[in-house]
Amino acid sequence: SFLALFCIATSVAMATLPDRVARLEEVIGSSATGALVARVVHLEVCCLGSAAAGPLPQRLDKLEEAAGCTAGDGAAVAVDAAPAPEADEVADAAASTQVDQPEVFALPAAKRRRCNELRQEGGYQLEANAGSVAPNPKAFKVHPLREEQLRSLAWMYSREACRDGFKGGMLADKMGYGKTATTIGMLSEKPGQVPDERPSGYIRNPATLILCPPHLVEQWEGEFFKFLGDEVQLLRPTPPSKAKDRETLALPPIPFTGSQLFTVDVRDLSELSEEVHHHNARLTPEKRLQEGDNIESLLVQLPPGYFFVTEDSGGERRASSTRTATWNFQHFLDENCRPGCTVQVTVRREKKPRIEPFRGDGPFRILTIANSKDFARLRLKDLLPPEPFNVVLVSTGILGSERHMMHVSQVVCSWHGEKSQSMLCDGKPMSVRQKMLHECVDKWHQKDCFLKAALRSSPALLETMWWNRIVLDEFHESESWVTRVRDVMKSLGATHRWGLSGTPPLDTTDAVLEVAELLWYATDATAPFMSEALKHRKSQKQEAKIWLADEENKKKLHDECQAMIRDVVRQNSSQLVEAITVQEHEEFVQFSVEERFIYRQACHDHDMFDEQLAYEGANVSTREALLKRCAHFCLDMDAEDAGEAVRFLGRDKRAHIEHLRQQLKLEASRAAHLSIWESAKHSLLAHKAQHAEAEKFIHEVYRTSEQVWKEKDPEKKSFEMQIELYDKDGFLRIRPEVRFKQPLRDDQVYPRLNFRHVVQHAVARRCVPRADQILSELQVCSQICCRDPQHLPVVMSVGLQVLAVSLDTAHRSMDFYTGQMRGLSDMETLRNEQCSV
């Protein structure tokens, strides 16, 4: 059979895959554990920025290309057919429906990829307590700076005053010496200046960009008010707009005479014709079409006597004088506009501002972007208000978020067209995406209307700006940034670049090179050997290794690294501060009964049945989930105390079991209406259910015939689909998203994108023409749908098996919960204790 032949072919191809994965983990520095597929996904997120789809051999080929290593003689041959899931993958998919596993974008520093030729100790010396003392900043009246801080401030002034070469450095004063206060002193005395010339690929911004870890954002805000007092005005993004905060405007129809009316980049207007400008001149400002407008729909009205003729799924022909589109607007206009027709544009505009004052009303303006929701709320023009910001304070967590990567892809796809969409779908690394992003910025500057449209419609991507100054707080954490975050950091442009760290990562030559790379220090003119070493340190080519191993090159490289540390790194100290001693001790916290209940449930749901031994082998996601349960009992529910959290936990588990049962029936009905139930249902028994109730229900579903399933769903509820135009924050999507109307998300049933597409498109072809059109234009469609028709029963077998495993897991999790509940005296006597941690 097709499936048997595929399994044989896959087993041959998989023979060398573990070796290739192990080699990649060594090169990239990944420490993930678990199933082979899960380890590959972790590598893809670290190296490429997101998980890819397709056969494992092809995915490993892309990883090896991105990492600069090859598979060797034992490289596996890619299998053409759609891969069947391994047992571990099905189990992983089932587990993913039980527990939230938040994204982790930082790796342990010791696990990151290093250049072996440069790992020897460098023996570098830091400059300290040298130079003059600067006057105390004028605004620091209540809390003046100490002598060593004023010495550091004078050094920072001198670094920014350099006429040529690198302007900036790393302030490496130890923890507690007031690096934050010294930096604020410099910002208060040296306001931002717009660069005289616009660097290629950037938009000029006079503000200082401060990037700090998420937990330090509020601390920075507090320090600004402590030292600058009434001089400060703090602003924050407003909450995501709701329907009442947005207005949908159907603008007056525009006559079409034959020439192009406007240019649309995905959903945003980028250029208006002279004809539209003349049309706007006769309208009030709120009724005018504007560059950057977000289009919700277009309607073409033909002149009298002309009709559009369409044919529905039943073959019946219908005529209409109008035609409407909610996406793919440029193609729609090209295909449907005729001289004499009119085009009506419906746009969405917000009624409330995206930024509002939060505290203070002084002249020193600070914008804080603390999380991904704040980031998603803003547009580029919000970073360039009429009254410029002095400081934009941003959490580094944003740059590692999926939302940030999505916004980069959105801008590139909007301004680069189909070619860029193909590149991004191929899993190109963030460095390539950043290069394309800066090409987009150059394109914006070709015409004023392009720049105006981009500023109004594009997300507030920090790397599109050329800042007056960048400050990277806790610079030593850069050692744990994954590749895509480092690529974004290296892409950020500024006239002055600063790092703050009490423990600067300067112990080896390789570490010094990483610092130089992030600070933009090493160029062919200022440090030729460091520049050359940066080109070779990640290369696997033999000539690169020979250059790095050459003793003469090592000596000159060491001298340049020491010169950099001498010139641009400073660590001042003070006898007064050194006299302060710090004593550490551990405080043991005892969980309450309810907190212990919740923690043990999380251990069970992550397959940690021996809490002492299993934790040592747990992956990063599992450890993070358990640490969160240590931090607080209530993370994703509105429980007022631990007892209520326990009740909510049981409620959610019971609801999840019911949703899985409904989904399994729905999936069976869908397979029956697609006439593949009899061939797909056997996968239900591939997993031996351990729970009696789950096993009983699965067998009932299995024994039901195809005809009975059709009779139970005469209206084909299992074929109902929805087309989502907006994301969860209320923003229009680049492309509408097609989903089934069902209890579980599509990706919970079919974890792989190509599997979801096969099932969705099979249904859409039969009864949802609009969804069929959307799915047909996806790149994955040409790769999957046009292949062997046997794909559909194989794919639906996967979905049924995932649901069977998930149902069994959910029942066992519920049993564990029930067993724990017996250990409590009575649900009504649960103490209303607050979190003891």
Order of alpha helices (4+ residues) and beta strands (2+ residues): alpha-alpha-alpha-alpha-alpha-alpha-beta-alpha-beta-alpha-beta-beta-beta-beta-beta-alpha-beta-beta-beta-beta-alpha-beta-beta-beta-alpha-beta-alpha-alpha-alpha-alpha-beta-alpha-beta-alpha-alpha-alpha-alpha-beta-alpha-alpha-alpha-alpha-alpha-alpha-alpha-alpha-beta-beta-alpha-alpha-alpha-alpha-alpha
